[in-house]
Amino acid sequence: MKAVTEFFGCKVFDDRIMKATLSAEVYNSLRSTIDEGQDLDIGVANAVAIAMKDWAVQNGATHYTHWFQPMTGITAEKHDSFITPSPDGGVIMEFSGKELIRGEPDASSFPSGGLRATFEARGYTAWDPTSYAFIKGKTLCIPTAFCSYGGEALDKKTPLLRSMEALNRQALRILRLFGNTTVKCVRTSVGPEQEYFLVDKEMFDRRKDLVFTGRTLFGAKPPKGQEMDDHYFGVIKPRVSAYMEELNEELWKLGILAKTEHNEVAPAQHELAPIYTTTNVATDHNQLTMEIMQKVAAKHGLVCLLHEKPFAGVNGSGKHNNWSVSTDTGVNLLSPGETPYENAQFLLFLCAVIKAVDDYQDLLRIAVATAGNDHRLGANEAPPAVVSIFLGDELTAILKSIETGTPYSAAEKTEMKLGVNVLPNFTRDTTDRNRTSPFAFTGNKFEFRMLGSSNSIACANIMLNSAVAESLKIYADRLEGAEDFEGALQEMIRKTIKDHKRIIFNGNGYDDAWIKEATEQRGLLNYRTTADCLPHLLDKKNVDMLTSHGVYSEAELRSRCEITLENYCKTIMIEANTMVNMARREIAPAVEAYALEVAKTASLKKSVLEDIPLAYESELLKKLSGLTCRISAATDELEQCLLTVGQISDVTEQSAAIRDDLLAQMTKLRAACDEAETVTARKYWPFPTYGDLLFGVG
């Protein structure tokens, strides 16, 4: 078997390949475009296209595609072959700079939220040279942005790139004020930790709720779940280990820095974490990771579940977005150094993040809003819907001393002594990984923990980049005109701490007392559902900020609001229709069939054992009959609610009706069906149970 170093990135047209296949002039020009945002010359594009095609063909590719990320939440691709007819009746393999730079996929069936007229079917894809092309199967995939015929962004990459540029502009202004004239650009970096479940494919195929919705809509609690915490970091089962081994190999071939793998808390739940990289590349990589997870699972007779809450009462899956800011010279602007209280530049960037999270806590909540994530936020495995920042004791103490104007006395580092001579002593970190915090500082980065496992990380990073860019802009506007820079800087840091300290909370985010304190005393927002938070995307302060930085136009924001609410409504209505179908065609008949067997058994016993009372059979039959009636009535009520909700034309009103009415009816039907599962004989239950699914991968 080849060493990882020999095949890592073998399917990627990366910097190594570009250096080897492009002339020095072309390579340097392309690097200037990638690193400094300079315009791309068509001559350079032609040279790159030829080299890219030759490399791809040598590696078995026959087609190319502009690979993009529409508002569906997954990726899209239209394949074209490299072949061009030759005069002698054969074909030649061609690929031009024009084909590299721009594509024209049909945009008519992608969500647009009203950004295009029905007759304007054309859309454009534009090459993103900052993200390397790669080979998938026999196709060269070229990462691109996607826009409408009128030029509006129809994807998630375009606003992400805009937000990165917005933060870059404002961060450079700040660095220049500190006398730094050498830095050319500032980039955000991300490392998304990806959680997922693995279930047996044969069992998956027998559950229509998993097939249609990605989560179980019915299921009684099994005798054993995650109570013992024995799955977390436990020995990885051979079948899962084989899956992880192949997954790593496929990811490494694509240059994806898969680093850490382990069992998560819930049975059948696992996690993969990469080394973090530039945000738009990390976004591409995470989309690829989710796709490859599912493909590799199928080869092992498994299904990878990426839904945020596939099992009720069992930990769901998130995606922790580890976010940091660095210069092109390799300086992490969120690294406190040995003496953070003396590091004014670090403190200013830290304050910019604190201000951004407080001012735009609604946008961060909106960025992670999906029907699936609504089930997860606030449960025991995820932070609450209330946004707050965890800083740790040292940084909190530093900020307090700045606010009050009192001297800060650096606490001595705590040495961890484990009481065994052969074990090394080590210094305890001054921050903790507060798993209950939505937004936690972890040494030199922030961990945004509210993302759901199926989310594109683009949305969260768009909002985070934009909000921080706004903070930095406000700071730069004030400091650039200040007569006394040092005094103005100190006052600005002090004022930020005083104005935004309400967002800092180092305690237990799961505590009900915190939610009460956050909302009633601190005035923080608590948007529990997607229907609650999405309309606030169009609040004036949010529209003004996002449009002023050129991240979105107002029309693009309105389209995102409509598309996301539509997805919310469609997702839950599909779930409700699936419940009706399963309850009526599978569950109710199964309970009725078992009741019939019980009745026959009781009748037979009575004919043979006339003097013995049949209390067990009578009570069971009564319970089964009652449950059948409850299931039937609840199914009818849910179906009627679906009809009523389906007639609401306004998507905002429809989402509110789903939140207030439809979800309650779904809960009612589920309760009856789950109770029926606990009293129906195993051989009659029509599909695999929670116990089967969670413990079925040996």
VOGU-3710 file (C-alpha; in Angstrom, 3 decimals, decimal comma):
1> mkavteffgc> 0,000/0,000/0,000  1,274/3,466/-0,898  2,178/5,914/1,839  -0,271/8,800/2,285  2,429/11,271/1,279  2,680/9,544/-2,111  -1,001/9,843/-3,087  -2,241/12,841/-1,084  -3,797/15,346/-3,501  -3,218/13,097/-6,517
11> kvfddrimka> -6,647/14,070/-7,882  -6,153/17,809/-7,400  -4,783/20,389/-9,843  -2,958/22,041/-6,978  0,038/24,337/-6,645  2,486/21,468/-7,185  0,885/20,581/-10,528  0,594/24,205/-11,599  4,272/24,831/-10,943  5,203/21,768/-12,958
21> tlsaevynsl> 2,892/22,394/-15,944  2,680/26,177/-16,324  5,335/28,602/-17,493  6,812/30,832/-14,796  5,063/33,872/-16,275  1,640/32,184/-16,340  2,132/30,643/-12,899  3,130/33,955/-11,293  0,198/35,772/-12,911  -2,242/33,119/-11,681
31> rstidegqdl> -0,760/33,282/-8,168  -1,269/37,053/-8,165  -4,927/36,465/-9,024  -5,298/33,867/-6,273  -3,306/35,630/-3,555  -3,988/39,303/-4,242  -7,246/39,305/-6,189  -5,757/40,731/-9,391  -7,777/40,432/-12,616  -7,407/37,190/-14,567
41> digvanavai> -5,883/37,627/-18,018  -7,541/35,595/-20,826  -4,130/34,498/-22,090  -3,352/33,091/-18,666  -6,752/31,381/-18,592  -6,060/29,711/-21,948  -2,694/28,420/-20,774  -4,187/27,129/-17,520  -7,055/25,451/-19,424  -4,671/23,526/-21,676
51> amkdwavqng> -2,507/22,385/-18,759  -5,555/21,481/-16,684  -7,086/19,455/-19,526  -3,850/17,598/-20,295  -3,381/16,718/-16,615  -7,000/15,593/-16,252  -6,915/13,420/-19,390  -3,656/11,811/-18,244  -5,482/10,908/-15,028  -8,413/9,277/-16,821
61> athythwfqp> -10,850/12,194/-17,128  -13,082/12,351/-20,209  -15,424/15,166/-19,100  -15,333/18,461/-17,256  -17,946/20,246/-15,175  -18,396/23,597/-13,521  -19,004/22,437/-9,947  -21,143/24,888/-7,989  -23,230/25,259/-4,846  -26,786/26,446/-5,583
71> mtgitaekhd> -29,322/27,306/-2,907  -30,413/23,657/-2,662  -27,783/23,090/0,040  -25,933/20,490/-2,053  -23,621/20,769/-5,048  -24,551/20,716/-8,732  -22,726/19,715/-11,889  -23,376/19,407/-15,658  -20,815/17,275/-17,485  -19,353/18,089/-20,926
81> sfitpspdgg> -16,798/15,920/-22,667  -13,471/17,245/-23,878  -14,055/15,805/-27,368  -14,215/17,979/-30,479  -14,713/16,477/-33,989  -11,643/16,438/-36,227  -11,703/16,673/-40,058  -10,760/13,025/-40,514  -13,857/11,802/-38,690  -12,148/11,279/-35,363
91> vimefsgkel> -12,076/13,507/-32,299  -9,529/15,614/-30,486  -9,505/16,598/-26,825  -9,880/20,364/-26,392  -10,570/22,770/-23,567  -10,264/26,553/-23,831  -9,794/29,425/-21,428  -13,294/30,595/-22,287  -14,724/27,201/-21,267  -12,674/27,294/-18,069
101> irgepdassf> -13,756/30,787/-17,084  -17,465/30,608/-17,844  -20,243/28,056/-18,195  -23,928/28,431/-18,998  -26,043/25,880/-17,103  -29,823/26,044/-17,222  -30,856/27,959/-14,086  -34,601/27,391/-14,439  -34,952/24,579/-11,901  -32,697/25,962/-9,181
111> psgglratfe> -34,202/27,956/-6,299  -34,064/31,674/-7,052  -36,539/33,245/-4,614  -37,872/35,490/-7,364  -34,452/36,673/-8,571  -35,194/35,623/-12,138  -38,299/35,654/-14,293  -39,711/32,272/-15,335  -38,607/32,803/-18,933  -35,040/33,729/-17,927
121> argytawdpt> -33,695/30,204/-17,744  -30,057/30,988/-18,423  -27,507/31,129/-15,633  -23,744/31,571/-15,576  -20,971/29,802/-13,697  -17,669/31,618/-13,168  -14,380/29,926/-12,276  -13,116/30,450/-8,734  -9,328/30,223/-9,187  -8,770/30,352/-5,402
131> syafikgktl> -10,186/26,827/-5,067  -8,287/24,053/-6,843  -9,910/21,950/-9,576  -10,108/18,219/-8,881  -11,045/14,928/-10,529  -14,069/12,966/-9,356  -14,578/9,698/-11,188  -13,821/10,549/-14,821  -14,776/14,206/-14,541  -12,633/17,294/-14,019
141> ciptafcsyg> -14,534/19,413/-11,486  -13,898/23,158/-11,659  -15,158/25,060/-8,575  -17,285/27,996/-9,694  -19,676/30,709/-8,599  -23,231/30,675/-9,985  -25,319/33,705/-10,959  -28,538/34,527/-12,778  -28,933/36,049/-16,244  -29,253/39,411/-14,487
151> gealdkktpl> -26,045/38,932/-12,503  -27,559/38,144/-9,074  -25,895/35,421/-6,994  -27,857/32,153/-7,080  -25,375/30,255/-4,965  -23,610/30,199/-1,608  -20,045/30,634/-2,861  -20,440/34,117/-4,378  -21,608/35,811/-1,140  -18,956/33,848/0,764
161> lrsmealnrq> -16,184/35,211/-1,457  -17,677/38,702/-1,143  -17,729/38,424/2,666  -14,107/37,278/2,718  -13,130/40,275/0,598  -15,144/42,621/2,848  -13,313/41,393/5,940  -9,991/41,569/4,105  -10,557/45,247/3,214  -11,419/46,311/6,739
171> alrilrlfgn> -8,760/44,175/8,450  -6,068/45,692/6,244  -7,194/49,173/7,298  -6,727/48,193/10,934  -3,314/46,619/10,344  -2,111/49,725/8,527  -3,048/51,776/11,605  -0,754/49,534/13,637  2,046/50,303/11,188  1,939/47,029/9,275
181> ttvkcvrtsv> 2,616/47,820/5,606  3,816/44,391/4,480  0,639/42,347/4,784  -1,142/42,055/1,422  -4,285/40,226/2,500  -6,126/38,854/5,505  -7,956/35,562/5,213  -10,364/33,693/7,425  -9,723/29,997/7,975  -12,143/27,282/9,000
191> gpeqeyflvd> -11,989/23,698/10,214  -15,486/22,132/10,314  -15,859/19,084/12,574  -18,402/16,798/10,897  -20,670/14,489/12,926  -22,706/11,698/11,331  -24,508/8,385/11,939  -23,943/5,059/10,174  -26,803/2,566/9,849  -27,160/-0,706/7,986
201> kemfdrrkdl> -28,458/-0,145/4,450  -30,864/-3,082/4,513  -32,524/-1,655/7,619  -32,488/1,860/6,141  -34,329/0,673/3,026  -37,137/-0,766/5,167  -37,873/2,583/6,813  -39,706/5,010/4,539  -39,107/7,883/6,945  -35,349/7,499/6,593
211> vftgrtlfga> -35,611/7,064/2,826  -37,822/10,130/2,277  -36,674/12,505/5,024  -33,305/11,354/6,394  -34,662/11,019/9,927  -36,894/8,637/11,867  -40,392/10,036/12,305  -41,409/7,170/14,579  -39,480/5,143/17,130  -39,824/4,124/20,759
221> kppkgqemdd> -36,836/4,489/23,059  -34,716/1,293/23,089  -33,785/-0,472/26,363  -30,259/0,915/26,011  -29,281/4,173/24,367  -26,371/6,440/25,255  -26,891/6,417/29,025  -23,604/4,664/29,775  -21,495/7,030/27,630  -19,670/3,885/26,534
231> hyfgvikprv> -19,712/4,697/22,830  -17,866/8,022/23,120  -14,222/7,546/22,053  -14,831/3,798/22,321  -13,104/1,126/20,276  -14,202/1,528/16,656  -15,993/-1,544/15,304  -14,280/-3,377/12,423  -17,004/-2,567/9,884  -16,910/1,115/10,801
241> saymeelnee> -13,117/1,111/10,875  -13,023/-0,276/7,325  -15,408/2,475/6,252  -13,304/5,182/7,909  -10,122/3,829/6,324  -11,546/4,026/2,792  -13,169/7,394/3,506  -9,812/8,838/4,574  -8,103/7,546/1,446  -10,721/9,056/-0,857
251> lwklgilakt> -10,592/12,390/0,977  -6,787/12,495/0,977  -6,707/11,878/-2,790  -8,780/15,058/-3,140  -6,427/17,032/-0,917  -8,918/17,162/1,948  -7,052/17,309/5,244  -9,018/14,669/7,158  -7,235/14,476/10,499  -9,282/13,087/13,403
261> ehnevapaqh> -11,902/10,321/13,603  -13,694/8,839/16,596  -16,948/7,481/17,955  -19,305/10,177/19,178  -21,644/9,997/22,189  -24,641/8,242/20,643  -24,503/4,631/19,450  -23,775/4,526/15,682  -22,597/8,171/15,772  -19,122/9,250/14,666
271> elapiytttn> -17,081/12,358/13,877  -14,496/13,420/11,333  -12,433/16,589/11,798  -10,084/18,179/9,248  -7,145/20,535/9,652  -8,535/23,967/8,970  -7,873/25,878/5,765  -8,997/29,003/3,880  -12,752/29,436/4,287  -13,934/29,051/0,695
281> vatdhnqltm> -11,688/26,001/0,206  -12,907/24,551/3,516  -16,483/25,060/2,309  -15,767/23,193/-0,930  -14,012/20,452/1,008  -16,868/20,029/3,466  -19,414/19,694/0,663  -17,191/17,047/-0,917  -16,703/15,328/2,433  -20,447/14,908/2,949
291> eimqkvaakh> -20,878/13,546/-0,579  -17,999/11,092/-0,276  -19,142/9,959/3,178  -22,389/8,797/1,631  -20,762/7,194/-1,431  -18,223/5,238/0,601  -20,921/4,129/3,054  -22,905/2,533/0,210  -19,852/0,438/-0,752  -19,800/-0,974/2,784
301> glvcllhekp> -23,516/-1,790/2,935  -24,101/1,253/5,127  -25,955/4,548/4,923  -24,439/7,755/6,285  -27,093/9,910/7,970  -26,266/13,623/7,981  -29,597/14,803/9,401  -29,275/16,934/12,540  -31,619/14,732/14,587  -32,183/11,309/13,010
311> fagvngsgkh> -33,325/9,748/16,297  -35,579/11,352/18,915  -34,172/11,236/22,437  -30,687/10,469/21,104  -27,904/12,983/20,549  -28,103/14,697/17,191  -25,253/15,719/14,918  -23,684/19,141/14,562  -20,827/20,697/12,681  -18,454/22,807/14,779
321> nnwsvstdtg> -17,111/25,704/12,725  -13,605/26,546/14,010  -13,009/30,072/12,674  -9,873/32,204/12,757  -8,298/35,196/10,988  -4,737/35,252/9,664  -2,508/37,371/7,457  -0,742/36,159/4,317  2,482/36,405/6,351  1,232/33,687/8,708
331> vnllspgetp> 0,175/35,770/11,725  -2,986/34,598/13,498  -4,776/37,796/14,504  -6,725/35,936/17,208  -3,645/34,555/18,922  -3,318/36,272/22,343  0,414/35,638/22,717  2,069/35,193/26,064  0,720/38,511/27,404  -2,689/39,186/25,822
341> yenaqfllfl> -3,333/42,119/28,171  -0,392/43,935/26,505  -1,362/42,967/22,952  -3,527/45,867/21,763  -3,897/44,524/18,215  -5,183/41,179/19,492  -7,559/42,906/21,914  -8,970/45,069/19,123  -9,653/42,089/16,859  -11,102/40,186/19,830
351> cavikavddy> -13,394/43,136/20,578  -14,403/43,280/16,910  -15,643/39,695/17,165  -17,436/40,330/20,477  -19,181/43,391/19,026  -20,069/41,521/15,826  -21,623/38,566/17,654  -23,644/40,842/19,938  -24,803/43,228/17,206  -25,689/40,434/14,772
361> qdllriavat> -26,664/37,522/17,001  -29,847/37,248/14,918  -27,841/36,747/11,710  -25,763/33,981/13,307  -28,952/32,211/14,390  -30,458/32,690/10,919  -27,312/31,257/9,323  -27,901/27,863/10,996  -31,692/27,811/10,670  -33,154/24,643/9,157
371> agndhrlgan> -36,046/22,378/10,033  -33,563/19,687/11,075  -31,464/21,951/13,276  -34,571/23,193/15,110  -34,835/19,710/16,663  -31,223/19,857/17,864  -30,614/23,348/19,258  -31,235/23,446/22,986  -31,073/19,674/23,388  -28,378/18,131/25,559
381> eappavvsif> -25,907/17,688/22,709  -26,125/21,172/21,238  -25,942/24,762/22,438  -29,181/26,684/22,994  -30,735/28,955/20,394  -29,546/31,911/22,495  -26,207/33,165/21,135  -23,457/33,921/23,668  -19,654/33,964/23,762  -17,415/31,908/26,047
391> lgdeltailk> -13,988/33,511/26,629  -12,551/31,662/29,611  -11,354/33,101/32,901  -8,160/34,826/31,744  -9,614/36,829/28,842  -12,736/37,670/30,832  -10,579/39,006/33,665  -8,479/41,040/31,222  -11,543/42,617/29,660  -12,995/43,400/33,081
401> sietgtpysa> -9,783/45,165/34,166  -9,818/47,242/30,960  -13,472/48,174/31,449  -12,993/49,217/35,073  -9,575/50,789/34,592  -8,027/48,629/37,304  -4,614/46,925/36,971  -4,643/43,377/35,653  -2,609/40,875/37,581  -1,764/37,925/35,381
411> aektemklgv> -2,626/34,697/37,117  0,108/32,129/37,298  -0,250/29,220/34,928  -1,723/26,206/36,694  0,506/23,169/36,482  -1,421/19,908/36,200  0,085/17,300/38,526  -1,400/13,869/38,045  0,176/12,256/41,095  2,110/9,547/39,259
421> nvlpnftrdt> 5,859/10,016/38,834  6,072/8,528/35,343  3,344/10,835/33,996  4,477/14,271/32,815  3,319/17,491/34,418  1,890/20,065/32,005  0,428/23,551/32,072  -3,353/23,884/31,991  -4,745/25,989/29,160  -6,415/29,225/30,235
431> tdrnrtspfa> -9,525/28,478/28,156  -11,838/25,480/28,303  -13,840/23,803/25,572  -17,267/24,819/26,875  -19,496/22,397/25,004  -22,640/24,297/26,039  -21,533/27,581/24,458  -22,682/28,501/20,953  -19,547/30,567/20,313  -16,444/29,677/22,315
441> ftgnkfefrm> -12,890/31,016/22,222  -10,501/28,057/22,148  -6,964/29,441/22,266  -6,498/31,167/18,904  -9,852/30,701/17,204  -13,572/30,749/17,852  -15,666/27,595/17,692  -19,169/28,308/16,386  -21,078/25,238/17,550  -24,623/25,927/16,372
451> lgssnsiaca> -24,292/24,577/12,813  -26,262/21,464/11,948  -24,490/18,468/10,449  -26,094/18,806/7,001  -25,603/22,594/6,763  -23,302/24,163/4,226  -20,740/26,043/6,289  -20,919/28,888/3,756  -23,964/30,502/5,379  -22,479/30,765/8,884
461> nimlnsavae> -19,164/32,088/7,598  -20,823/34,651/5,334  -22,586/36,168/8,326  -19,590/35,889/10,644  -17,165/37,436/8,140  -19,604/40,241/7,323  -20,416/41,096/10,936  -16,728/41,228/11,907  -15,980/43,332/8,816  -18,613/45,814/10,013
471> slkiyadrle> -17,009/46,039/13,468  -13,585/46,608/11,937  -14,992/49,248/9,589  -16,458/51,188/12,516  -13,130/50,960/14,347  -11,091/52,019/11,292  -13,395/54,952/10,524  -12,875/56,304/14,048  -9,181/55,536/14,452  -8,077/56,861/11,067
481> gaedfegalq> -9,290/60,329/12,017  -8,097/60,269/15,617  -5,514/62,832/16,725  -4,363/60,572/19,567  -4,328/57,031/18,159  -3,274/55,329/21,406  -5,897/57,131/23,467  -8,643/56,549/20,919  -7,689/52,875/20,689  -7,841/52,344/24,445
491> emirktikdh> -11,154/54,149/24,697  -12,625/52,129/21,824  -11,627/48,821/23,394  -13,030/49,937/26,759  -16,301/51,108/25,223  -16,748/47,883/23,260  -16,320/45,807/26,412  -18,791/47,969/28,340  -21,399/48,021/25,553  -21,217/44,336/24,628
501> kriifngngy> -20,283/42,431/27,801  -23,843/41,057/27,956  -22,946/38,572/25,200  -20,113/37,038/27,295  -21,169/34,043/29,386  -18,777/31,426/30,753  -21,292/29,218/32,530  -23,596/26,321/31,691  -25,621/27,119/28,566  -27,927/24,164/29,262
511> ddawikeate> -29,181/25,664/32,516  -32,757/26,977/32,300  -31,708/29,807/34,627  -29,274/31,002/31,949  -31,967/31,209/29,290  -34,089/33,279/31,656  -31,155/35,530/32,553  -30,129/35,881/28,893  -33,537/36,934/27,644  -35,030/38,787/30,623
521> qrgllnyrtt> -31,978/40,482/32,153  -29,456/40,740/29,329  -31,890/41,260/26,472  -30,397/38,533/24,254  -32,495/36,963/21,511  -34,007/33,489/21,719  -35,367/32,435/18,338  -36,354/28,828/18,913  -37,358/27,925/15,354  -36,572/28,753/11,755
531> adclphlldk> -40,003/30,345/11,420  -39,153/32,645/14,338  -35,796/33,889/13,089  -35,853/33,937/9,275  -38,059/37,029/8,779  -35,469/39,042/10,743  -32,996/38,576/7,907  -34,787/41,521/6,311  -34,568/43,790/9,367  -33,191/47,170/8,317
541> knvdmltshg> -29,951/46,926/10,318  -29,150/43,567/8,699  -29,990/44,675/5,168  -28,003/47,892/5,615  -24,920/46,103/6,906  -24,853/43,291/4,344  -25,541/45,554/1,374  -23,046/48,222/2,481  -20,231/45,663/2,324  -21,435/44,330/-1,027
551> vyseaelrsr> -22,040/40,844/0,359  -25,668/40,761/-0,820  -27,986/43,052/-2,693  -31,370/43,646/-1,094  -32,973/41,497/-3,802  -30,547/38,664/-3,025  -31,421/38,877/0,664  -35,132/38,726/-0,052  -34,562/35,698/-2,242  -32,595/33,923/0,524
561> ceitlenyck> -35,348/34,595/3,033  -37,985/33,167/0,714  -35,897/30,151/-0,342  -35,004/29,192/3,230  -38,580/29,511/4,455  -39,797/27,489/1,466  -37,257/24,762/2,286  -38,446/24,762/5,893  -42,077/24,408/4,847  -41,427/21,755/2,197
571> timieantmv> -39,220/19,714/4,519  -41,803/19,496/7,289  -44,700/18,905/4,923  -42,810/16,000/3,329  -42,241/14,624/6,832  -45,925/15,008/7,703  -47,046/13,291/4,490  -44,597/10,464/5,173  -46,048/10,056/8,670  -49,569/9,819/7,283
581> nmarreiapa> -48,433/7,218/4,770  -46,537/5,097/7,299  -49,215/5,299/9,989  -52,040/4,386/7,625  -50,323/1,747/5,496  -47,842/0,151/7,907  -48,302/0,929/11,589  -52,092/0,789/11,991  -52,393/-2,469/9,991  -49,584/-4,026/12,080
591> veayalevak> -51,265/-3,121/15,374  -54,617/-4,322/14,045  -53,095/-7,624/12,894  -51,570/-8,224/16,316  -54,865/-7,336/17,995  -56,571/-9,911/15,794  -54,075/-12,576/16,887  -54,636/-11,665/20,540  -58,403/-11,912/20,025  -58,063/-15,329/18,360
601> taslkksvle> -55,808/-16,541/21,157  -58,281/-15,318/23,770  -61,165/-17,028/21,965  -59,240/-20,293/21,727  -58,250/-20,159/25,381  -61,806/-19,449/26,419  -63,102/-22,488/24,513  -60,562/-24,757/26,200  -60,166/-23,111/29,607  -63,688/-21,943/30,441
611> diplayesel> -63,081/-21,274/34,138  -59,815/-19,259/33,828  -60,183/-15,472/33,489  -58,438/-13,894/30,470  -57,337/-10,665/32,156  -54,044/-10,358/30,209  -55,614/-10,840/26,797  -58,567/-8,601/27,617  -56,421/-5,717/28,844  -53,990/-6,051/25,946
621> lkklsgltcr> -56,804/-6,196/23,414  -58,396/-3,149/24,971  -55,098/-1,250/24,825  -54,393/-2,261/21,226  -57,881/-1,317/20,107  -57,600/2,036/21,848  -54,245/2,712/20,214  -55,609/1,799/16,801  -58,383/4,353/17,286  -55,891/6,997/18,473
631> isaatdeleq> -53,595/6,363/15,521  -56,490/6,545/13,066  -57,856/9,769/14,563  -54,434/11,413/14,801  -53,670/10,450/11,202  -56,918/12,017/10,012  -56,215/15,188/12,001  -52,693/15,456/10,630  -53,941/14,963/7,085  -56,561/17,687/7,529
641> clltvgqisd> -53,942/20,026/9,011  -51,730/19,360/6,011  -54,531/20,373/3,659  -55,167/23,568/5,597  -51,498/24,541/5,767  -50,985/23,680/2,117  -53,578/26,267/1,090  -51,625/29,168/2,654  -49,864/30,975/-0,181  -47,642/33,365/1,802
651> vteqsaaird> -44,509/31,464/2,811  -44,014/33,422/6,067  -47,586/32,745/7,157  -47,265/29,116/6,102  -44,089/28,640/8,146  -45,828/30,097/11,205  -48,788/27,731/10,741  -46,410/24,785/10,454  -44,628/25,835/13,647  -47,848/26,428/15,593
661> dllaqmtklr> -50,180/23,732/14,241  -48,633/21,086/12,007  -45,732/20,173/14,290  -48,136/19,661/17,193  -50,247/17,254/15,116  -47,128/15,355/14,065  -46,098/15,018/17,712  -49,552/13,715/18,603  -49,485/11,009/15,924  -45,960/9,994/16,831
671> aacdeaetvt> -46,839/9,581/20,503  -49,627/7,143/19,674  -47,505/5,147/17,232  -44,496/4,966/19,543  -46,681/3,694/22,354  -48,114/1,089/20,001  -44,588/-0,115/19,219  -43,997/-0,898/22,913  -46,999/-3,266/23,126  -47,033/-4,830/19,650
681> arkywpfpty> -45,316/-8,202/19,220  -41,916/-7,873/17,571  -42,769/-10,017/14,566  -45,670/-7,707/13,665  -43,787/-4,398/13,798  -43,320/-3,399/10,150  -39,840/-1,850/10,209  -36,544/-1,880/12,170  -36,666/-0,307/15,618  -34,289/2,178/17,239
691> gdllfgvg> -32,478/-0,722/18,878  -31,989/-2,385/15,489  -30,690/0,774/13,829  -28,432/2,057/16,608  -26,822/-1,287/17,385  -27,115/-2,961/13,984  -23,667/-2,127/12,606  -21,402/-4,841/13,982
//
